[in-house]
């Protein structure tokens, strides 16, 4: 992907991607001392509009992540939202996109610490299609790697260094012939995928691991729970045993990049019929309409880029 001419926000100003340099000894690169968000934008060709999804929720979470790492975002959430819209406009995107706001420790020196290290904030936009195929039921395994525990590093923050945990699980799964991995918590309960939250359907109810299971409290996770509850589907947050995955009627992942991704097998055991289940499909269809401005009930999730009038 050639991003050289893409406009980004870095060091307090808009500039070309190839002008935004990071040194080899940058603290965030060497020690993983940074945090980030992933924000999606969905292009609606009929409306001629690019809808940016859950901006406030993502930036609220980024502020918490930064606080945990003794960093402070140099802008208010309202300023960040306006900046993100302006960045999308400057790039004149007419396609689905992914925005990556990040803040990291920017000193170029040797020394593991969080205190007395200057920060650097940036937002990088890229054209982006699908992360996982929403129409293909995934073949998933339980990872031999455990989800990082809050006593080691707080998983509620999107910390760059923590994602080596996810990378190990994902590569292990792919190497062993699977599409994705599910990590368990330190005590053996279900946590999440390598970069997605997890939901289980049984007897018409929706279950998902509660935050005490070292999961990232996903913005898309919360959105799907809202859609489910507004459609009369009961949602239960609690600890989930590994064996419950095998008894599930449906399983699916959620995430900003992934959207909703159905699971067809877990540890080579078929989930339901092995295809996209009815509740998964219903939630996915509503979500896909919502992020493209076609579900008025969830219009508050969206920020318009170009200000085009939504067609009737």
PyMOL commands that set and color helices and strands:
alter all, ss='L'
color gray80, all
select helices_A, chain A and resi 17-19+27-31+55-68+77-91+160-175+211-213+219-230+242-246+278-290+296-301
alter helices_A, ss='H'
color red, helices_A
select strands_A, chain A and resi 7-10+13-16+34-36+39-44+49-53+97-105+119-127+138-146+180-184+190-193+197-202+205-208+235-237+250-255+259-266+269-270+302-304
alter strands_A, ss='S'
color yellow, strands_A
deselect
rebuild
show_as cartoon
